Amino acid sequence: MNVRRGSTNRNSGRTAATRDAALHSKLGLKTDEDFVLHLPLRYEDETSLTPVTAAPVGHEVLVEACVERFEVAYRPRRQLIVHTRSDGHPLALRFFSFYPSQLKQFQRAADEQAMLRAYGEVRTGWFGAEMAHPRYRLVKEGEPLPKTLTPVYSSTSGLSQAGLRKRILSALDSIPMDDTLSPMHLRRLGLTDYAESIRLLHQPPPGIDIRSLVDRTHPAWRRIKFDELLAQQLSMRIAYDTRRQRPAPDLGSGGLLTRGFMERLPFALTGAQRRALAEIQSDIARPHPMQRLLQGDVGSGKTILAAIACLAAVDAGFQAVVMAPTEILAEQHLGKFTDWLAPMGVRLVWLHGGLGAREKRAALAAIASGEGAIAIGTHALFQRGVEFNRLALAVVDEQHRFGVEQRLTLKRKAEQSSVGQLQPHQLMMSATPIPRTLAMSYYADLDVSVIDELPPGRKPVKTRLVADSRRGEVLSRIRAACADGEQAYWVCPVIEESREGELQTAIDTHRALEVELRELRIGLLHGRLPGAEKAAVMRAFAAGEIHVLVATTVIEVGVDVPNASLIVIEHAERFGLSQLHQLRGRVGRGLRDSSCILLYASPLSENGRARLKIIYENSDGFDIARLDLQLRGPGEVLGERQSGAPLLRFADLELDQDLLELARATATELLEHDLECARRHVDRWLGGRRDFANA
């Protein structure tokens, strides 16, 4: 019996430990270092008792009281009311959610006239002073108060704050917390000691400025944020240096095809284009893989530079691939590349999900044999069965829409081709300008080229904010534009009826406009149309056979119809800033004056009003991107770029720019003079998550 009981106890202990480990894992807490860096969200001051009569309004305090009786009342709904007395004054504790075990606990407490300490806000209620759902615990009379503030951590269902605190304190006492920075660095950077900073944040002493802890301006927080930024900079730079040690094809500076193409260009490249092209050509002529991000505003001329880079690969006897996130954008690239390169005898292959079996076999055969010099397509280029002959360059358009795993797959396909262990050069393009702080942090593993001027002839687009109650005026504007030979887009945020019933849908809007604008031809385009049907709609619109194209954000990038001079974006308040800017860039591509009408539903939320104000007042994509980062934070702005990489938990890229600059400089110094220190720092902060070198 004794053995069985002991075995049962051990089993239950193991079960509880396994359960806790699973809950900890949900929070990303696996090692002692993880627990040490799981820093508090806020703090509660339980270091002193406050008399009920002196409790300040709107502030949580700790009170001590004697339990007198309790009751389960039904006014206005079922609730547990515990009647206590604190310093001779009555205090009711009110619980709207409670368990049978609590009833038993308070029964014993009332029988024994036990003492408890409750933490919460004191308010005036039915019974005088009361606390609603306070955090409480039974105590012995005279029990000492905590000597530090009580930290409150982010948690998950089933994991108590008390249990989490105990595990974190255990981790603090069990691992070495030696400083990865030298005393010289600390003095020069004005930073506090690492171990002191960590312990202070987990166990702040009484009397400390709580506000500086909560808003993360305390010197201890400054040290932690610097360390986090330094770990990010180091991991990105290590990844960058690791990739540069791998071999890649030398694509030279361009041969006969490249020179002939440049001589026949019907327009002159802008200064920014020439500068970016020189950087790209310099990279692909080196024996290690290019990892360059080419960013430029809508219509700045990135695609022509991608075409020239692809020609350099063909000139050197290799293949290139151009990937786009949508079939529409891929087909736009195919059209441009065909116009530019097919007359020179360059064989292009288009691969996408909508190909028939025979067409697909022919495309795959051309890619595998090397006859297809440049493959253009969508995610279909990643699928099994796609084998390249001599892949040397990958161009990834709208790169933030592709995840790390997809880029790794493409790299492996290059390794499986006849180029062997040579790594393909990668040119990533983005028409969503990346704010400087993001480029310095999350893109520190890339070289960046910026096209910061538009080709001559691009006209600015006039932006108008119009309430949906004035829809009739918008329809009149469309009639007038189409009567004058122009075309228009009408963009909707969803395809079919959503749970948010007030949203217009593309399908319903198409039906409505066919009635309201019956004299015009109305087209419909959305992501669920078959590929061939999408292509047919776009061709008809480009040919002028459709006056108004109703579409979802499938037209966000790549669509280029110079005669379209008007775009209406319905429920504009529901779109992100970068989306609105991209959509606005669909017009203004021809000789006519162009307009973008942002149709919004009233009343606008404060956030919706702020977004529309930004897009109305700004036309520069970099300004919009910076403001978008302030509104949404880096997580949403980055998209899938950093899939698998940790976002910053503590540092704020806008508020902590000075620390980011210091971290960049310190990372360079450590990598040059103290590589062991750099690796220890990365291991402390990122552990198993630090290997970005393959991405």
Order of alpha helices (4+ residues) and beta strands (2+ residues): alpha-alpha-beta-beta-beta-beta-alpha-beta-beta-beta-beta-beta-alpha-alpha-alpha-alpha-alpha-alpha-alpha-beta-alpha-beta-alpha-beta-alpha-beta-beta-alpha-beta-alpha-beta-beta-alpha-beta-alpha-beta-alpha-beta-beta-alpha-beta-alpha-alpha-alpha-alpha-alpha
